[in-house]
Amino acid sequence: MIKATSADKLRDVKIGPWQPGDELAILDCLKASFRAYSTADRWRHLFLDNPAGEPIIILGRSGDMVISHQSAIPRRFRVFGKEGIVGAQLDGMSRPGWRRKGIKTIVAEEVRRIAVERGYLAIYSFANSQSLHGIVKYQHRRAIALLPVLVRPICPIRLIPRLCHRLFRRLLDGRQARETSRIADSSIAGPLPDYSIARLEEFASLLGWNKPAFDNQHTELFENAEGIPPITLIRDARHLTWRYTHAPGCPYWQRNIHAAGRLQATVIVRHIFLFNLRLVLLMEWFWRTGGRAYARLLLRDAIRLGKAVRADGIAAVSMPGTLTRKLLKQSLFFPVPEFLLPKKSILTVGPETEGTTEVWFDRSNWYLTWGDGFVV
């Protein structure tokens, strides 16, 4: 229900679900809000082709113009042994001239109402520093943790000076903020391109890497993977194919290890030049219970690929207190201090089921990788 005060401000605004044909108007709103440029095909892939079901997309319109947008993409989660749908809130926005009028809150409440009707277990998002306050105050979510990035230097002689140089620029003249603002905080803008992809293709093929492909073996592998925390996106073959194989441009590479007639471990990586750093990103890395040795072999292969393309480092995401993080640190991955992160992304979550909700707010209960987002 729109309050009278809000209705006075927004009397010409109509709130309702998206309709086929709205794609270009939504993209125009994204461009105005995030300076994000994308295509209708990318939007359809991200929102409509999602294998977990129909998305919730609510728009605020003024005439033919989309002025606000909120969404929840259904994603299949396993939460303490129970499978259900959790909504990933993507690209919440209002045009610059329509901000601070309450419209974003109204649109978000409609998304949440529908999510509760559909039985979603929770809604989560990755918020930037600017949007965090509004999300926590008005959208019934709590901040859990800063995205926990770890880096293993491949060439410390290059990586450490570049990180220090970025820190000094931030302290001296604020150029850091201006540069990072050019990277859109929008899922629709991803996956960000790799401008050295031809070179990576050459080395990846020589070193035995392949373009991603998934089947029931990967579904079974994740079901029996070691050390997966109790709150996780289910990485079955359908999801992985949608997320990686069918992603626009598909900048990803994969290696599998088979032994004893079964898939034992898998890893997915990509290369990217970002914030003046050449990085290999560890998108996914999981292995069968008892297959830790195979996991380490794949990690060594990823490091070898990084050395071949002269990357500065290999970066991973893993929550504190998890087995994955422990093994990464054993392989000389170091947590990146908050003050060195070029951009900050904070996991927020709002449980929508009755009963114990505190388990959602313990960061060690979450299994996260780069693959849980969409920008890279």
Secondary structure, DSSP 8 states (H G I E B T S, - for coil): ---HHHHHHTTTEEEEE--TT-HHHHHHHHHHHH-----HHHHHHHHTS-TT---EEEEEEETTEEEEEEEEEEEEEEETTEEEEEEE----EE-GGGTTSSHHHHHHHHHHHHHHHTT-SEEEEEE-HHHHHHHHHHSS-EEEEE--EEEEESSHHHHHHHHHHHHHHHHHH-HHHHHHTTS---GGG-S---TTHHHHHHHHHHTT-B-----HHHHHHHHTBTT--SEEE---HHHHIIIIITSTT--EEEEEEEETTEEEEEEEEEEEEETTEEEEEEEEEEEBTT-HHHHHHHHHHHHHHHHHTT-SEEEEE--TTSHHHHHHHHTT-EE--GGG-SS--EEEEEE-SSS--GGGG-GGGB---GGGSS--
